[in-house]
Amino acid sequence: MLIGEVARRSGVSARMLRHYDSLGLVRPTGRSHAGYREYSGEDIRRIFHIESLRSLGLSLREAGRALDEPGFTPAALVDDLIGQTRERIAKETELLARLRSIDATEPAGWEDVLRVVALLHALGSESAGKRQRAALSSAGEAQMPVEALVEAALSETDPNVAGALRWALAQSGGRGLALLAEGLGSPAGAVRERAVRAVAEMPDEAATALLRESLASPDPVVRNCAALALGARGVADAIPALVDMVVEEANDVDAADALGALASDPVLADRIAMRLVDCLADGTAGVSARRRLTQALGDIPGITASGALADLSNDQDPAVALTAKYLSQLRAAG
């Protein structure tokens, strides 16, 4: 079979076939009556073998070695190819994310594109200072790539940079909320924590709704952070979680402060006091938990809390009784 026919049937161009010939990979072994070189059936099979190996990422040199060296073993080479492919995919994925970030800003011209590229480079810098400055400078920018900010916020380990990124996201008008919601479902606990902290700093109603949903999270860190944020916003749904935090000694001081703030509403004050009293009465709270619950009651106004403190003044635990008496005296003096 002459070169033109081989090219037509194999899909390999005549130019590439001549290149194979010059490299010694596939040389036509026959001759036609007119003296033209012809490819035999074995030559054509070798062409297909080379093309198959090239489709796996092998170079022409590697493909030739694989076919010509009897002792050649593919395992090590395949492992190398897997590593190279993974690295290439990672780079392409990074490039795709960068292009999407630029596209999301709807740039009007190349100056906008270059500005966003500079910001993306700064957010990926090894210098924490550069990352922080990039986060702070992005706030209020019409072309702010919020997807890149969310990605940076969910991966940032430096507390100062993380704070700047959360602040920048809070200025975005809620544009990054959907991506942060995805972060709340991450299998990585650190990512979930960063996501809920970022949501907690976003002031809009959609963020409040997402925090409400987070009260049902199986992750106690997410649940507790959401409860503290909702308590600061005056959302009564956070009360059960905040009381649990006092019992479990999980940010209990902050939780007690949040309960005290919520108790400025008389209706909520009685509700909180009853919840604290129920925890004291069910018999499952240990001594240290009873002390924390008693201290929390001291910040709750109203008759229900005052009555509970009076009862606790006779508690069998001396520390609980002493704390309750002290708090009762303060309330009476007030």
N, C-alpha and C positions, 0 to 999 in steps of 0.2 A: 504494500500500500504506500503510495507516494505521500509526501508531506502535506499537500493540500487536502487530500482525502482524510488523513489522520487528524488534521486540525479541525475539519468539519465534523467528524464523528466524535472526537474526544472533547471538543470545547476548549482545547489548549491551542493558543494561537501559533501560527507558523513561526513567528518571531521567537516565542518562548521555546518551541521545539528546537530551533537552531541554537538557542542559548543552552538548552540541555545538552545538545551535541557538543558545543564548544567546551562545556565543563566535563564532558565524559560521563554524564549521567545516563543518557539514552542515545546511543549511536545506531543509526539504521544498519542492519547487518546484511541486507540483500541488495541486489542490483537488478534493475529492469532491463529489457532487451535493448532499450535505448541508452543504457548506461546510467540511468538515474538511481540514486540510492533509495531503497525501499525498506519500510518498517515491517518486520515480521510480527506474527501474533505474540511472540514473547516480548518483543520490544514494546508493543502496545500495552500489554499487561503491566510492564514496568512503568510506563507513563502513568497509568491509573494508580499504581502503588505510590509513586512519588506524589501525585496530586492528593491522594488520601492522607499521606503523612504531612504534607504541607497544610492541609485543612486543620490539623491538630496543633499547628503552630511551629512545626519543625522548619528549620532553615533548609535550603537545598543541600548544603554540606552535611547536615545531620541526617537528612533523608537518604543521601548516598551512603553514608556510613551504615545506617540501619539495614540497607538492602545488601551491602557488599561485604560487611564483616561478619563471618560465621558466628563468632563468639559475642556479638553485640547483644546486650540485655537492655530491654526498654524500661525497666522499673525506675532506675535513677533518673533517666531523661524525662519520663512521664511525671515524676515527682517535681522536677524542675519546672516543667511546663505548667503544672498545677499552681505552683508558687507564682510564676510569672503572670498567669492568667488572673489570679486573685489580686495581685498588685495592680494589674491593668484595670480590673473592674473597680477597685477602690478609687483609683485616680479618675476613671470615667464617671463614677458616681459622684465624686466630689465636684467634678466639672459640671455635671448635670445640675447639682444643687446650686452651684454658683450662678449658672445661667438662669435657672428658675427664679433665684432671688433678684437678679437684674431685671428679668422680664416682669416680675410682680410690681416693680416700681414704675412701670410704663414710662421709660425714659423718652424724653422728647428729642434728645440729640446725644452726640457722643460725649459731650461734657458731662451729662448726667450719668452715662455709663461709666466713664472714668472715675467719677466721684464715688459711685457705688463700689466699683472695684477696689478703690483705695480704702474704703471703709471695711470691705470684706477682708482685705489683706491685714488691716490693723486689728480686726477682731480675732484673726488667727495668729497674731504675733506671739512669740515666746515671751515677750515683755509684758508683765502684768500692767505696768503703767500705760503702755500703748493701748492695751485692750480696754483699760478703764477710760482713757481719753476718748477712744472711739465710741464707746457706749454713751458717754456723756454728750458727745458732739452730735450723736445721731438723733437725739430727742428733738421733736418739732420739725424734723426734715420731711419734706413732702415725699422725697425719694428714699425714705428710710426702708431698708429691706427687713421687714419685721420677721420674716422666716429665718433669716440669718441671726437676728437678735435672739429669737427663741432657742435656736439650736445652740448658740453660745451660752445662753442662760442655763440651759439644761445640762451643759457639760462643764461649766466653770467651777473651779475648786477654790480660787482665791476669794476670800469673803468680801474684800473691797470691790473687786471687779464684779462679783456676783450682785452686790448691792446696786452698783451703777447700772447693770443690765436690767435688773428688776425695775429700777426707777425709769429707765428709758422705755421699757415695755408699758409701764403705767401711763406714760404720755402718749401711747399709740392709739388711744381711743378704743381699746378692746380688740384691735385687729389681730393680735396674736393669741387670743383666747382659745380658739379652736385647736391650735397647735399645742398649747399648754394642756388642754384637756386630754390630748393624746399622750402627753408626757405623764399625766396622772395614772395612765394605764400601763406604763412601762414596767417590764419585769425587773428593772434595776431600782432598788429602794432609794438610792441617792438621787436618781433622776426624778422619781415621784416627789421626793421632798423638795427639790429645787422648783418643780412645777407648782406645787401648792403654795410655796412661799411667794412665787411670782404672781400667782392668781390673787393671793391675799393683799397684794399692794395695788391691785387694779380696782378703781373705785366704782365702776359701773354696776348696774343691776344684773347684767349677765354674769359678771364675776361672782356676785353674791349668790346667784342661783347655782353656779358650779360649786361654790363652797358648801352650800347646803347639801348637794349631792355627795360631796366628799365626807360628810359626817357618817355616811354608811360604808366608808372605805374599810377594807380589812386591815389596812396598814395603820397602826396606831399613830405613827408620826404624821401621816397625812390627816388623819381624823382629828388629832389634837391641834395641829396648826390651823385647820379649818375652823375648829371650835373657837379658838382664841380670836381669829379674825372676825368671825361672825359676832362674838360677844362684843368686840369693839364697835361693831356696826349696829348694836342694839337688837340683834336677831334672837328671839327667844328660843328658837329651835336648838341653839347651842347649849342650853342649860344642862340637859342630861350628860352630854359629853364633858362639859366643864366640871360637873360634880364628880364624874368618874375620874377625872384627872386629879382632883383633890384626894380622892380615896387612894388612887394608885401611885401618888407622889410623882406624877409626870407633869413637870412645869406647874406644880400645885400652887405656887405663889402667884404666878401670872393668872392661873385659872381662877383663884379666889378673888383677885383684883377684878377680873372680867365679870364674875358673879356680882361683886359689889357694885360695879357700874350698871349692870342690868337691873339691879334691885332699886335703882332710883325711881323705877315705875312701881308704885305700891302693889299692883296686881302681880307683877313678876316677883316682887319681894316675898310675898306669901308663898308663891309657887316654888321659889328657890329654897326658902326655909323648910317647907314640907319635904322637899327632895332630900335636903341634908339630914333632916330628922329621920326620914325613912331609912337612910343609910346607917344611921346610928342605932336604929331600933331593930334592924334585921339580924343582928348578932354575928354577922360575918366580918365586920370591920375589926381589924386588930387595934391594939392600943395606940400605935403611932398614927393610924388612920383616924381614930376617934379624936385624937388631939388636933389633927389638921382640920377635921370637920367642925370641931368646936371653934377653932380660930376663924374659920370661914363664916360661921354664924355671926361672929362679932361684927362683921361688916354689913350684915343684912338688917335693915331697919324693919320695924313692925312688931306687932304683938306676938306673932307666931315665933319669931326668932328669940324675942325676949323670954317667952315662956320656956322655950327649949333650953336656953342658957340657965334659967332658974332651976330646971330639973337636973341639968348636968352639974350644977354646983354640988350635988350629993352623989356624984358618980363614984364608983368603987375605985377607979384609978385616980390617985392623988393629983397627978399632973392635969388630967382632964378637969377634975373638980376645981383645982386652983385657977386654971385658965378661965373656966366658966364664971367663977366668982369675980375675978378681976374684970372680965368683960362686962359682966352685969353691973358692977360698980361704975365703970366708965359710962355705960348707957344711962344709969340713974343720975350721975353727975351732969351728963350732957342735957 
